[in-house]
Amino acid sequence: MNKKILTLVALIMSAVSFAQSSSEILVLSAVVKDKVMPNAEIIFQKNGETSITKYTDSQGKVAIPEHYRNDSDVILIIKKEGYSPLITKCLCDGLTYAISPTMQELDGMRIVLSWGVSPYDIDSHLSYAGGYVCFHKKEADQANLDVDDTDSYGPETITIAKKKQGEKYVYAVHNYSDRKLINNANLSNVSGAKVYIYIGNTLVKTYSMPVGKKGNIWIPFLIDEMGNIVDVGDFKNASTWEGVSTILQNYRFDGAIIEASSFNIAESQAVNRKGEEEYHAGHLESAVSLYQNAIELNQNNGQAYSNLGLAFQKLNKEAEALWANRKAIDLASGSKAHYVRASSYYNIARIYEKKSQWEDALQNFELAQQNRAREAYTKGIARMQSKLR
């Protein structure tokens, strides 16, 4: 049975199983197809108003407070034990949200795609050296497609069990429904797609579909050889999954698509300072939230990433700390760049040492030492060498 027939069948089944009104939202598992999430805590927030908390019913649904419907200024927070909290701005009405189980692997990552009622079928694709994941091939080396959704809303989920060191990963969304329409804007203007990236127990990045772009392929990000999530925002065209594969396998990003002028540097620095105040006051969760806000305002705020990595480490969120420290290394610049790189490599090394990953720890202790000679780095190298004998 080909995918077109499967899509039609799925649409019929969806109309029966997941019919929902425009006054409610549906919460599903990101990794088990059509698994509803009952008793999930839903918090509706808006500046200047008292938060409203509700819980999903046995069908995973919750009614939206009337004055919050179709309001893009509302913050939606979804929580459930054993799952990473999902925090997003929402128009809410009639949408489906998928929550991700906590990941245990230090170098793991989960990518969750959700969208609206149209197009019916859009697909997640992931390309990397020695592997390719999409609906056509759901399993590859250390990565797999958990859910392939063909009947609107999503989720469509790819899990990287363990990222390969030194390899680049390119992720894309393909409008399968309109795959034969070249330079069509339905994906951009109609889908309302969002991509959520989870590391450990944390939603670390959210990408919202830009409007006014032509193309049936959207490349929101890639993961570079150092493990950094790099914003892309590119659009391409292909009529088959093989065509998408060719584009991703040969993709080269020149860094020119994201406009630095859109960053609010002064406000980002101010929010980062508030985060530092909260951190020194012992309010770690609040500090994390502020550092993340600072990064949203300026994705090149290396100090905010460095601070975020330290806060995550204090909270025993090692996977998240690895990601933040790597980004701090990537963004380090100026006369003190070697200090930032050295301390961040050291933090990474200590995380790997705690997990008994001696070779990874040794490599990062050595990188710390290359950037700045310190006794702590020398001792770390000696400890790891003794473990590896």
C-alpha positions in Angstrom: 0.0 0.0 0.0 1.6 3.3 -1.1 1.7 6.5 1.0 -1.1 8.2 -0.9 -3.6 5.4 0.0 -2.3 5.3 3.6 -2.9 9.0 3.8 -6.5 8.6 2.7 -7.1 5.8 5.2 -5.5 7.8 8.0 -7.7 10.8 7.3 -10.8 8.7 7.6 -9.5 7.1 10.9 -8.5 10.5 12.2 -11.9 12.0 11.7 -13.3 9.3 13.9 -10.6 9.0 16.6 -9.4 12.6 17.0 -12.2 14.9 16.1 -11.8 18.0 18.1 -13.5 21.4 18.1 -11.8 24.7 17.5 -12.3 25.5 21.2 -9.9 22.8 22.5 -6.5 21.4 22.1 -5.2 17.8 22.0 -2.1 16.5 23.7 -0.4 13.4 22.3 2.8 11.4 22.9 5.6 12.5 20.6 6.9 9.0 20.2 3.9 6.7 20.1 1.4 7.2 17.2 -2.0 8.5 18.3 -1.3 7.9 22.0 -3.3 10.5 24.0 -2.0 12.1 27.2 -4.7 12.2 29.9 -4.2 14.2 33.1 -1.5 16.4 31.5 -1.3 19.8 33.2 -2.0 22.7 30.9 -1.1 26.3 32.0 -2.4 29.3 30.0 -0.3 32.5 30.7 -0.6 36.0 29.4 1.3 39.1 30.7 -0.8 41.1 33.2 -3.3 38.3 33.7 -3.6 35.5 36.2 -2.5 32.1 34.9 -5.2 29.5 34.3 -4.4 25.8 34.9 -6.4 22.9 33.5 -5.9 19.1 33.0 -6.5 17.0 29.9 -9.4 14.6 30.0 -9.3 10.8 29.3 -9.1 11.6 25.5 -6.1 14.0 26.0 -8.2 17.1 25.3 -8.7 20.3 27.2 -11.0 23.2 26.6 -9.3 26.6 26.0 -10.5 29.5 28.2 -12.7 31.5 25.9 -10.8 34.8 26.0 -7.5 33.0 25.2 -8.7 31.4 21.9 -6.8 32.4 18.8 -4.5 34.7 20.9 -0.9 34.6 19.7 0.2 36.4 22.9 -0.8 33.4 25.1 2.0 31.2 26.5 1.0 27.6 26.7 2.9 25.3 29.1 2.2 21.5 29.1 3.6 19.3 31.9 3.4 15.6 32.7 5.6 13.4 34.9 8.2 11.6 32.8 7.9 14.1 29.9 9.8 17.2 29.1 7.7 20.4 29.6 6.5 22.0 26.4 6.5 25.8 26.4 5.2 27.7 23.3 3.3 30.7 22.1 0.1 29.6 20.6 -3.0 30.4 18.6 -4.2 27.2 20.3 -7.6 26.6 18.7 -8.0 23.1 17.3 -4.2 22.4 17.5 -2.4 19.2 18.5 0.7 19.3 20.8 3.0 16.4 21.4 5.1 16.0 24.5 8.5 14.2 24.6 9.5 11.5 27.1 12.7 12.5 29.0 15.8 11.4 27.2 18.6 9.6 29.1 21.5 9.6 26.6 24.0 12.5 27.0 24.3 13.0 23.2 20.7 12.3 22.3 18.1 14.6 20.8 14.5 14.5 19.8 12.9 16.5 17.0 9.1 16.9 17.0 7.2 18.4 14.1 3.6 19.6 14.5 1.4 21.6 12.1 -2.2 22.5 11.4 -5.0 20.9 9.4 -3.4 21.6 6.0 -1.4 20.3 4.2 -2.5 16.9 5.3 0.9 15.2 5.1 4.2 16.8 5.7 7.3 14.8 6.5 10.4 15.0 8.7 13.8 14.2 7.1 17.2 13.8 8.7 20.5 13.3 6.8 23.9 12.6 8.2 27.0 10.6 7.2 26.1 7.0 7.1 22.4 7.5 7.8 19.1 8.9 6.4 15.7 8.9 8.2 12.3 9.6 6.7 9.0 7.8 6.1 10.7 5.6 3.5 13.4 4.5 5.9 12.4 4.8 9.5 15.5 3.4 11.1 19.2 4.2 10.7 22.4 4.1 12.7 21.5 5.7 16.1 18.5 7.5 14.8 14.9 6.6 13.9 11.5 8.0 12.9 9.2 7.3 15.9 6.0 8.6 14.4 5.0 9.2 10.7 1.8 11.2 10.7 -0.2 11.5 7.4 -3.5 13.1 8.6 -2.7 16.6 9.7 -1.5 18.1 12.9 1.3 15.6 13.7 3.3 14.8 15.5 6.1 13.6 13.3 9.1 12.7 15.5 12.7 11.8 14.9 14.9 10.6 17.7 18.7 10.7 17.6 19.7 8.2 20.2 23.3 9.3 20.2 24.8 11.9 17.9 28.0 10.8 16.1 31.0 13.0 17.1 32.4 15.2 14.3 29.4 14.6 12.0 26.9 17.1 10.5 23.2 16.5 10.6 20.7 18.3 8.4 17.0 18.4 9.2 14.2 19.3 6.8 10.4 19.4 6.6 8.9 18.3 3.2 5.4 19.1 2.0 4.5 15.7 0.8 0.9 16.6 -0.1 2.1 19.3 -2.5 5.3 17.6 -3.5 4.7 18.1 -7.2 4.1 21.9 -6.9 7.4 23.6 -7.3 7.8 27.0 -5.6 4.4 26.7 -4.0 3.9 28.6 -0.8 1.5 26.3 1.0 4.1 25.0 3.3 5.0 28.5 4.4 1.7 30.2 4.4 -0.8 27.5 5.4 0.8 24.8 7.5 1.6 26.8 10.7 4.3 24.2 11.3 6.5 24.2 14.4 9.6 22.2 15.1 10.5 21.5 18.8 14.0 20.2 19.7 14.4 18.3 23.0 17.6 17.5 24.8 17.5 15.5 28.1 14.4 16.9 29.9 14.4 20.3 28.2 12.8 21.9 25.2 15.9 23.8 24.0 14.8 25.2 20.7 11.5 26.0 18.9 11.3 26.9 15.2 8.1 28.4 13.8 7.4 28.3 10.1 8.1 31.7 8.4 5.5 33.0 6.1 5.8 34.3 2.5 8.4 31.8 1.4 8.2 29.6 -1.7 9.3 26.0 -1.7 8.0 22.6 -0.6 11.1 21.9 1.6 11.9 23.9 4.7 15.3 23.5 6.4 15.0 25.2 9.8 18.3 24.1 11.3 21.3 21.8 11.1 23.5 20.3 13.8 27.2 21.0 13.1 30.2 18.8 13.6 30.6 20.2 17.2 27.0 19.4 18.1 25.8 23.0 17.9 22.2 23.6 16.6 22.6 26.1 13.8 19.7 28.2 12.6 19.2 28.0 8.8 15.7 28.9 7.6 16.2 27.9 4.0 13.6 26.7 1.4 14.1 24.3 -1.5 12.1 22.1 -3.9 11.8 18.4 -4.5 9.0 16.1 -5.7 10.2 12.8 -4.1 11.9 11.7 -0.9 15.0 10.8 -3.0 15.1 14.4 -4.2 15.0 15.7 -0.6 17.7 13.2 0.3 20.0 14.5 -2.5 19.5 18.1 -1.4 20.2 17.4 2.3 23.2 15.2 1.6 24.8 17.9 -0.5 23.6 20.9 1.6 26.1 23.6 2.4 25.0 26.5 4.6 26.8 29.8 4.2 25.3 31.5 7.3 23.8 34.3 5.3 20.1 33.5 5.7 19.6 34.6 9.4 19.8 38.4 9.7 21.9 39.5 12.7 20.2 42.9 12.6 17.0 41.2 14.0 18.7 40.5 17.3 17.9 42.7 20.3 21.4 42.8 21.7 20.9 45.3 24.5 17.8 43.7 25.9 19.4 40.3 25.7 22.3 41.5 27.8 19.9 43.0 30.3 17.9 39.8 30.6 21.1 37.8 31.0 22.1 40.0 33.9 18.8 39.3 35.6 19.5 35.6 35.1 22.8 36.0 36.8 21.1 37.7 39.8 18.7 34.8 40.0 21.5 32.3 39.8 23.5 33.9 42.6 20.3 34.0 44.7 20.0 30.2 44.3 16.9 30.4 42.0 18.3 28.1 39.3 15.1 27.3 37.4 14.3 31.0 37.2 17.9 31.7 36.0 17.6 29.0 33.3 14.4 30.7 32.0 16.0 34.1 31.9 19.1 32.8 30.1 16.9 31.1 27.6 15.0 34.4 27.1 18.3 36.2 26.6 19.2 33.7 23.9 15.9 34.1 22.1 16.6 37.9 22.0 20.1 37.3 20.6 21.1 33.9 19.5 24.7 35.0 19.4 24.9 35.8 23.2 27.7 33.5 24.1 27.8 34.6 27.7 24.1 33.6 28.1 24.9 30.1 26.7 27.9 29.8 29.1 25.7 30.8 32.1 22.9 28.5 30.9 25.4 25.5 30.8 26.5 26.2 34.4 22.9 26.5 35.6 22.0 23.2 33.9 25.0 21.5 35.4 23.9 22.7 38.9 20.4 21.2 38.2 22.0 17.9 37.2 20.8 18.3 33.6 23.9 17.0 32.0 22.7 16.6 28.4 21.4 20.1 28.4 24.6 21.4 29.9 26.7 19.7 27.2 24.6 21.5 24.5 24.8 24.9 26.1 28.6 24.7 26.8 29.2 23.6 23.2 27.3 26.6 21.9 29.3 28.9 24.3 32.5 27.5 22.7 31.2 28.1 19.2 30.2 31.7 20.0 33.3 32.6 22.0 35.0 35.8 20.7 37.2 38.7 21.7 40.2 38.9 23.9 38.7 36.5 26.5 37.5 33.9 24.1 40.1 31.4 25.2 38.9 31.7 28.8 35.3 30.9 27.8 36.4 28.0 25.6 38.7 26.5 28.3 36.1 26.6 31.1 33.4 25.3 28.8 35.5 22.3 27.6 36.4 21.7 31.3 32.7 21.6 32.2 32.0 19.2 29.4 34.9 17.0 30.5 33.6 16.8 34.0 30.1 15.8 32.8 31.6 12.9 30.7 33.8 11.9 33.7 30.8 11.7 35.9 29.2 9.3 33.4 32.4 7.2 33.2 32.9 8.1 29.5 36.7 8.4 29.9 37.7 8.9 26.3 35.2 11.8 25.8 36.3 13.3 29.1 40.0 13.1 28.2 39.4 14.8 24.8 37.7 17.7 26.4 40.2 18.1 29.3 42.9 18.3 26.6 41.0 20.9 24.6 40.6 22.9 27.8 44.4 22.7 28.4 45.0 23.8 24.8 43.1 27.0 25.4 44.4 27.8 28.9 47.0 26.0 31.0 45.6 25.2 34.5 46.4 22.7 37.1 42.8 21.4 37.2 42.9 20.6 33.5 46.3 18.8 33.9 45.0 16.7 36.7 41.9 15.8 34.7 44.0 14.6 31.8 46.1 12.5 34.2 42.9 11.0 35.8 41.5 10.0 32.5 44.8 8.5 31.2 44.9 6.3 34.3 41.4 5.1 33.7 42.2 4.2 30.1 45.3 2.2 30.8 
